[in-house]
């Protein structure tokens, strides 16, 4: 049995950020609560929760391929197994059901809050991909819905596993990520203009064009870090969260590539900016957690 098509069906590179969201989101929450010493005792729960979040994301990726077979063919995405004919739609849908059930069972076995977060992420995939909702074809509702499900909510979801879901910190950082994702999520559509136009998918890049959208993305990028500065200046976030400004460096590089209209394709899939988007998104979780992990050592030498 050739496993590569099944591997590509879930688009594993896109699952890095949601997996990291839970793994490092839990570390972040435990460190804030001064309970990081319980991490290894709770590691099995954290690991299953991470796989549940990644599974919920995978469901959306599978649904997208099922609904967009003809669009993928036009956009020459032969690496996608449904478009190439390596996996049929029925088997793909069964796989999506498996991941859906897994994420829901794991979610509610952890606690009711995490369970409902899993349900929301799955519903987000349905509303984005499937008629009569099909937010994917509705200008800015498409990217806006992804900004909520991939930017705003993953950290509060991870926080809810062992912490208080009403704590402000994960929601504030999530709002910064939401604005950042609202801009950079558009990189996934840059190479899809031809197929999207033909099938009435009005993405921001189809409607605004690449040049105008580049300015919008740059604006949203700067606004996300201005929002971080506002939270720090008003004391809504502690001063050590200024470490998130580190991510302004890769963001500037991404803006540079964007303004040069450099959308070089990579061997994995899509373009460099798309890959940088997912890696930088994961960086928000990693840096937030690391900041609190090293805080005692920084304090010791300050």
C-alpha positions in Angstrom: 0.0 0.0 0.0 1.3 3.4 -1.0 1.0 5.6 2.1 2.2 8.9 0.4 -1.2 9.8 -1.1 -2.8 9.4 2.4 0.0 11.5 3.9 -0.5 14.2 1.3 -4.3 14.1 1.8 -4.0 15.6 5.3 -1.4 18.1 4.1 0.9 17.5 7.1 2.9 20.8 6.8 -0.3 22.7 7.6 -0.7 20.6 10.8 2.5 21.8 12.4 0.9 25.1 13.7 -2.2 23.5 15.4 -0.1 20.7 16.9 2.4 23.3 18.3 -0.5 25.5 19.4 -1.6 22.8 21.9 1.9 21.5 22.9 3.4 24.9 23.5 0.1 26.5 24.5 -0.1 24.0 27.4 3.5 24.7 28.4 2.8 28.4 28.3 -0.3 28.0 30.5 1.4 25.8 33.0 4.4 28.1 33.2 2.1 31.1 33.8 0.4 29.1 36.6 3.8 28.1 38.0 2.8 24.4 37.4 5.3 23.6 34.6 6.6 20.8 36.9 3.4 18.9 36.1 4.1 18.8 32.3 5.5 15.3 32.1 2.8 13.9 34.3 0.2 15.4 32.0 2.2 14.7 28.8 -0.1 11.9 27.5 -3.1 14.2 27.8 -1.2 17.1 26.1 0.0 14.8 23.3 -3.5 13.4 22.6 -4.9 17.0 22.7 -2.3 18.1 20.2 -3.2 15.3 17.9 -6.9 16.1 18.3 -6.3 19.8 17.3 -4.2 18.6 14.3 -6.9 16.1 13.3 -9.6 18.9 13.4 -7.4 20.9 11.0 -6.8 17.8 8.8 -10.6 17.4 8.4 -10.8 20.9 6.9 -7.9 20.2 4.6 -9.6 17.0 3.4 -13.0 18.7 2.9 -11.3 21.4 0.9 -9.8 18.9 -1.5 -13.1 17.0 -1.8 -15.0 20.2 -2.7 -12.2 21.7 -4.9 -11.2 18.8 -7.2 -11.8 20.6 -10.4 -10.2 23.8 -9.1 -7.1 21.9 -8.1 -6.9 20.4 -11.5 -6.9 23.8 -13.1 -4.4 25.1 -10.6 -2.1 22.2 -11.5 -2.1 20.7 -8.0 -1.4 17.2 -9.1 0.3 16.5 -5.8 -3.1 16.5 -4.2 -4.3 12.8 -4.2 -7.9 13.4 -5.0 -7.1 15.7 -7.9 -4.6 13.1 -9.2 -7.0 10.2 -8.8 -4.9 8.3 -6.2 -7.7 8.6 -3.6 -11.4 8.8 -4.4 -13.8 11.2 -2.8 -15.6 8.4 -0.8 -12.4 7.2 0.9 -11.3 10.8 1.6 -14.7 11.5 3.2 -14.4 8.4 5.4 -11.0 9.6 6.5 -12.4 13.0 7.4 -15.1 11.2 9.5 -12.4 9.2 11.3 -10.4 12.4 12.2 -13.6 14.2 13.2 -14.7 11.5 15.6 -11.2 11.2 17.0 -11.0 14.9 17.7 -14.4 15.1 19.3 -13.9 12.0 21.5 -10.5 13.2 22.7 -11.8 16.8 23.2 -14.7 15.9 25.4 -12.6 13.2 27.3 -10.3 16.0 28.4 -13.0 18.5 29.4 -16.2 20.1 28.1 -14.4 23.3 27.0 -11.8 21.6 24.9 -14.5 19.4 23.4 -16.6 22.4 22.3 -13.5 24.0 20.8 -13.0 20.8 18.7 -16.6 21.0 17.6 -16.1 24.6 16.6 -13.0 23.9 14.6 -14.8 21.1 12.7 -17.8 23.4 12.1 -15.4 26.1 10.8 -14.2 23.6 8.2 -17.8 22.8 7.2 -18.8 26.4 6.9 -15.7 27.3 5.0 -15.9 24.5 2.4 -19.5 23.2 2.0 -22.6 24.7 0.4 -24.9 26.5 1.2 -22.4 28.3 3.4 -19.2 27.9 1.4 -17.4 30.9 3.0 -14.4 30.2 0.8 -16.1 32.0 -2.1 -17.2 35.1 -0.1 -14.8 38.0 -0.1 -13.0 38.5 3.3 -15.4 36.2 5.0 -13.2 33.4 3.7 -10.0 34.8 5.2 -11.7 36.2 8.2 -13.2 32.8 9.2 -9.7 31.3 8.9 -8.2 34.1 11.0 -10.6 33.2 13.8 -10.1 29.4 13.6 -6.4 29.5 13.0 -5.4 32.7 14.7 -7.7 33.7 17.6 -8.9 30.4 19.0 -6.1 27.7 19.1 -4.3 29.3 22.1 -7.5 29.7 24.2 -8.3 26.1 23.3 -5.0 24.9 24.5 -5.2 27.1 27.6 -8.6 25.5 28.5 -7.1 22.0 29.0 -5.6 22.8 32.4 -6.3 26.5 32.9 -9.2 28.9 33.1 -10.6 29.6 29.6 -11.7 33.1 30.7 -8.1 34.2 31.4 -7.3 37.3 29.3 -3.8 36.3 28.2 -4.5 33.6 25.6 -7.3 35.7 24.1 -5.2 38.8 23.9 -2.3 37.0 22.2 -4.9 35.2 20.0 -6.3 38.5 18.9 -2.8 39.6 17.8 -2.4 36.3 15.9 -5.9 36.7 14.4 -4.9 40.0 12.8 -1.6 38.6 11.6 -3.3 35.6 10.1 -6.0 37.8 8.4 -3.2 39.2 6.3 -0.9 36.3 5.7 -3.4 33.5 5.2 -3.9 35.0 1.8 -0.6 33.6 0.7 -2.2 30.2 0.1 -4.4 31.7 -2.7 -1.7 33.5 -4.7 -1.0 30.6 -6.9 -4.7 29.7 -7.3 -6.0 32.8 -9.0 -6.9 31.1 -12.3 -9.0 28.3 -10.9 -10.6 30.4 -8.2 -11.7 33.0 -10.8 -13.2 30.3 -13.1 -15.3 28.8 -10.2 -16.4 32.1 -8.6 -14.2 31.9 -5.6 -13.7 35.6 -4.6 -10.6 35.5 -2.5 -8.9 38.8 -1.6 -6.2 38.2 -4.2 -8.8 37.6 -6.9 -10.8 40.7 -6.0 -8.0 43.2 -5.1 -5.1 41.9 -7.3 -1.7 41.0 -5.9 -0.3 44.5 -5.8 -3.2 46.0 -3.8 -3.4 43.0 -1.6 0.3 43.2 -0.8 -0.3 46.6 0.7 -3.3 45.3 2.7 -1.2 42.4 4.1 1.7 44.7 5.0 -0.8 47.0 6.8 -2.4 44.2 8.8 1.1 42.9 9.7 2.1 46.3 11.2 -1.3 46.6 12.9 -0.8 43.2 14.6 2.4 44.3 16.1 1.0 47.7 17.0 -1.8 45.8 18.8 0.9 43.9 20.7 2.6 47.2 21.7 -0.8 48.6 22.9 -1.4 45.5 25.1 2.1 45.9 26.5 1.8 49.6 27.0 -1.5 49.4 28.8 -0.4 46.5 31.0 -2.9 44.1 29.5 0.0 41.8 28.7 3.1 41.5 30.9 6.3 43.2 29.7 8.1 39.9 29.0 5.7 39.2 26.1 7.6 41.8 24.2 9.7 38.8 23.0 6.9 38.3 20.4 8.4 41.3 18.6 11.1 38.8 17.5 8.5 37.6 15.0 8.6 41.0 13.3 11.9 39.9 11.8 10.4 37.0 9.7 7.4 39.2 9.0 9.6 41.9 7.5 11.3 39.3 5.3 7.9 38.1 4.2 6.8 41.6 3.4 10.0 42.1 1.4 9.3 38.9 -0.6 5.7 40.0 -1.1 6.6 43.5 -2.4 9.1 41.9 -4.8 6.3 39.6 -6.1 8.5 36.7 -5.3 6.2 33.7 -5.0 8.8 31.0 -5.6 7.2 27.5 -5.4 8.8 25.0 -3.0 9.0 21.2 -3.3 6.6 20.6 -0.4 3.7 22.5 -2.0 2.6 26.1 -2.7 5.1 28.9 -2.3 7.7 30.2 0.1 5.5 32.8 1.7 2.9 30.1 2.4 5.5 28.0 4.2 6.8 31.0 6.1 3.3 31.8 7.2 2.8 28.4 8.9 6.3 28.4 10.5 5.9 32.0 11.8 2.4 31.1 13.1 4.0 28.2 15.1 6.6 30.7 16.3 3.9 32.7 18.2 3.3 29.6 20.4 6.9 28.6 20.8 8.1 32.1 21.8 5.2 32.7 24.2 6.0 29.4 26.0 9.8 29.8 25.9 9.5 33.3 27.4 7.9 32.0 30.5 10.2 29.0 30.7 13.3 31.1 30.7 11.8 33.9 32.9 13.3 32.5 36.2 16.8 32.4 34.7 16.5 35.9 33.3 15.4 37.1 36.7 18.3 35.3 38.3 20.8 37.3 36.3 19.0 40.6 36.2 
